[in-house]
Amino acid sequence: MLKRSLTLAGHKTSLALEAEFWDALEEMARDQNTTVPGLISNIDAARTTNNMSSAVRLAVLDHFRHPSRTKSPPLK
């Protein structure tokens, strides 16, 4: 598990995930033309579970199961 600190909605927090999930979040952020903290903020705002780590893992799973739904169009 890798623990990283970040700020969400103006509050400092930390998130512990396996290295593979951090790698997947970096790929997702590139696909969506955002940063990892920006992506996690979006996941946080949309989550329906109390557990942030679970919400992030589910978002990663959804992204890789349905890649066409979550990719941004290429920049011009």
RAURCOR-V339471 format. One record per residue. N is the residue number from 1. SS is DSSP state (H for helix, E for strand, - for the rest). D_FIRST is the distance of its C-alpha to the first C-alpha in Angstrom with 2 decimals. Layout:
n=N ss=SS d_first=D_FIRST
n=N ss=SS d_first=D_FIRST
//
This chain:
n=1 ss=- d_first=0.00
n=2 ss=E d_first=3.77
n=3 ss=E d_first=6.49
n=4 ss=E d_first=9.84
n=5 ss=E d_first=13.24
n=6 ss=E d_first=15.91
n=7 ss=E d_first=19.27
n=8 ss=E d_first=20.23
n=9 ss=- d_first=23.91
n=10 ss=- d_first=24.59
n=11 ss=E d_first=22.05
n=12 ss=E d_first=19.14
n=13 ss=E d_first=15.87
n=14 ss=E d_first=12.14
n=15 ss=E d_first=9.63
n=16 ss=E d_first=5.95
n=17 ss=E d_first=5.18
n=18 ss=- d_first=4.41
n=19 ss=H d_first=6.48
n=20 ss=H d_first=9.39
n=21 ss=H d_first=9.59
n=22 ss=H d_first=9.78
n=23 ss=H d_first=12.35
n=24 ss=H d_first=14.09
n=25 ss=H d_first=14.42
n=26 ss=H d_first=16.01
n=27 ss=H d_first=18.35
n=28 ss=H d_first=19.21
n=29 ss=H d_first=20.05
n=30 ss=H d_first=22.33
n=31 ss=H d_first=23.92
n=32 ss=- d_first=24.67
n=33 ss=- d_first=25.84
n=34 ss=- d_first=23.57
n=35 ss=- d_first=20.69
n=36 ss=H d_first=17.06
n=37 ss=H d_first=17.88
n=38 ss=H d_first=21.08
n=39 ss=H d_first=19.52
n=40 ss=H d_first=17.11
n=41 ss=H d_first=20.28
n=42 ss=H d_first=22.14
n=43 ss=H d_first=19.64
n=44 ss=H d_first=19.77
n=45 ss=H d_first=23.56
n=46 ss=H d_first=23.93
n=47 ss=- d_first=21.57
n=48 ss=- d_first=23.33
n=49 ss=- d_first=20.60
n=50 ss=- d_first=19.73
n=51 ss=- d_first=15.97
n=52 ss=H d_first=14.65
n=53 ss=H d_first=11.31
n=54 ss=H d_first=13.69
n=55 ss=H d_first=16.14
n=56 ss=H d_first=13.97
n=57 ss=H d_first=12.99
n=58 ss=H d_first=16.72
n=59 ss=H d_first=17.87
n=60 ss=H d_first=16.07
n=61 ss=H d_first=17.63
n=62 ss=H d_first=20.93
n=63 ss=H d_first=20.94
n=64 ss=H d_first=20.69
n=65 ss=H d_first=23.07
n=66 ss=- d_first=25.56
n=67 ss=H d_first=25.25
n=68 ss=H d_first=28.83
n=69 ss=H d_first=28.32
n=70 ss=H d_first=25.60
n=71 ss=- d_first=26.76
n=72 ss=- d_first=28.94
n=73 ss=- d_first=32.22
n=74 ss=- d_first=32.46
n=75 ss=- d_first=33.61
n=76 ss=- d_first=37.26
//
